[in-house]
């Protein structure tokens, strides 16, 4: 057969349509709850399955409620409630790998009875799937068909890998801890590097611990640590392009006080889950152009898409804002603590070589009012914009995960709360590339047999040998053999002589 169909694979990353889901969590406090001070809510994905045109996933919402009992004691209760959801889309392939992100948009709470708290949570779901898509190309083995090959750069998807580790870090204590109220842990991948059948991910893990000291003071501190983990992934080499992501299921975070001969220290154990994705930049040979010396050829072109990674980047910045408490609300006489810190990215864009990340930082502040001798809480929402130079193009697709690395709240004149924080955002960037190859060809009408022994044709100035031969329906070597004095491309209009062998009747 003159023409055969070949195929080649290219990586295709599809961003999943964002959505929202609601989860109701009922938390048993185990004590008489008279006031909710703060509610920390985190969500994680525990399992997922990619089906044809669908991704299903499930996980837990981790809720930590800090509340006051009827006896004036401040307590914390932890609870987890399950959720499940899905994505649907025509571009979701059954053999794809998926990365699912679930973030907390909002959470409201209320006391139900004496010993129960109901927390209504709104989650956002986002993510992507990546797989190889098959594209058609052409191969030819007919002696009467002339063709040109070209080298085409493509990106193939190698695969995905998963792993986990427990990061253990500690700090020495100045005061003994009476009770730990809240532990907030976040992890971020700062770099991912490929090796022989593995990917190394490195980054930061940050934990903030809120506790009550033996002097009944509310204290908080940050514990900063780094991680480095090798994730097995068959097929990768040092030249592979890779991206890595880290996530934490908050219900598995453990904070404890350890006493030894040197004194006390606070130890935090954080389980970190990793997802890595790898791509191969390679070159294939395809048919660029073809013609037949015997007949017309009908050509079909195939366009294809592929995803190419850009280098991951880290954007850092500061968040500053304030909240003025209404006059009809109790004033702040003493700040006790803040908790339930979180940051949400609401928008991002690239302009003039700079990336802009917009979002909202949030924390809950608990304070004392002397006049009423009561505790109150108020939520601070601070919009922010951070930016930095970027190598990503304006049409790039961005995946951004942001964490607060330090946050502080102070009070000014009893009614203004000043929020100050540092933020880091990990930016994973990719771009969609397009290409085209000949995917199909078929013979049309045959050329009439020439009934003359010689022909003179003219090669226009600048014409290449291929173009002249294709127009004359002869092989390139025929023109070269019969016109040895001519070099291509021709500098001026040049006559060429072609001799034909006539069939004897």
ABEGO torsion letter per residue (X at the ends): XABBBBBBBBBBBBBBBBBBBBBBBBBBAGBBBABBABBBBBBBBABBBBBBGBBBBBBBBBBBBBBBBAAGBBBBBBBBBBBBBBBBBAABBAABBBBBBBBBABBBBBBBEAABBBBBBBBBBBEBBBBBBBBBBBBBABAABBBBBBBBBBBBBAEBBBBBBBBBBBBBBABBBABBABBBBBBBBABBBBBBGBBBBBEBBBBBBBBBBAAGBBBBBBBBBBBBBBBBBBGBBAABBBBBBBBBBAAABBBBBBBBAAEBBBBBBBBBBBBBBBBBBBBBBBBABBBBAABBBBBBBBBBBBBBBBBBBBBBBBBBBBBBBBAABBBBABBABBBGBBBBBABBBBBGGBBBBBBBBBBBBBBBBAAAGBBBBBBBBBBBBBBBBBABBAABBBBBBBBBABBBBBBBGGABBBBBBBBBBBBBBBBBBBBBBBABBBBBBBBBBBABABBBBBBBBGBBAAAAAAAAGBBAAAAAAABAABBOBBABBBBBBBBBBBBBX
